[in-house]
Amino acid sequence: MAITLSKGQKVSLTKGNPGLKHIVVGLGWDTNKYDGGFDFDLDSAAFLLDENGKVNADTDFVFYNNLKHSSGAVEHLGDNLTGEGDGDDEQVKVDLSLVPQNISKIAFTVTIHEALERRQNFGQVSNSYVRVIDEDTNQELLNYELGEDFSIETAIVVCEIYRHNGEWKFNALGSGFEGGLEALCKNFGVNI
């Protein structure tokens, strides 16, 4: 049975799931009524961060133009350009055993592509969620619904997984940013 989390909650991923190695982080969303003439293209990404919350190199940013981390630990499964259909809109696979030791957490984000030009924001997005699946058993371990707390934001740090005392934990963040992907990259130390 999956654990349902609220914003700000933290839970251990590995303590209750000994031997957990391969996870899939699935992100999904719907758009509210919108007649601006453009599709909503939401993009997920993963930032592999050190203990200071920064990338060690620009390649620690995994997204639609850099689908796989050099360590093999994190792989983005591809860009969904419209968010149509049921289920996860985008997924990121993580092999916890391959995460380099200098990486203390992985932040998962969602941004709106060309949000400024298209006059789009997360106030126009509904039913957004993240879930973590044990890839080896296909069992959903936890889910977190972001709710409707956003208005002008164009980027969200949805959640993070992080190391703590030899275990991997999950933190339900739901932190909004203005400035889209560029703001997130600057926040995490990626050169753009």
C-alpha angles and dihedrals in degrees: 000000000000121000114237113215135198127215111292096019121131127200135175114252098190105033094071092033107049112194093024105158112148120049134171118211106206121195125192140174146162129214124235121231106303129164102182092122096247134098116241107247108191117184128202123207140174126221116200105212139191125225089281093058094251134115116251090217137002088256088068085079110089116193142125092303095043105035100173133040114233090244091057088235098115127038127177109214096213146288120288104204099196111021090231121157136030128296129029114354094199134008136200121198119212127192101200092196092061099049105119115247092240089063111086099172144010118216118205116207141179124207134179112242112235090353095161095048092045094041092235131145141165091268084077094053124085140178092030117167145158125214134183120219128191097234093203095056098023087230119147107233101184145346136201124195111206096209126207099295097124133092120154098010118121098185134040133194094216101184145323137221115213143176118253124170093336094312132100115238134189123225120196102215113161093183115167127215134190116220099053124229093346091060091049093048091051091047092054096040100254114150111232 
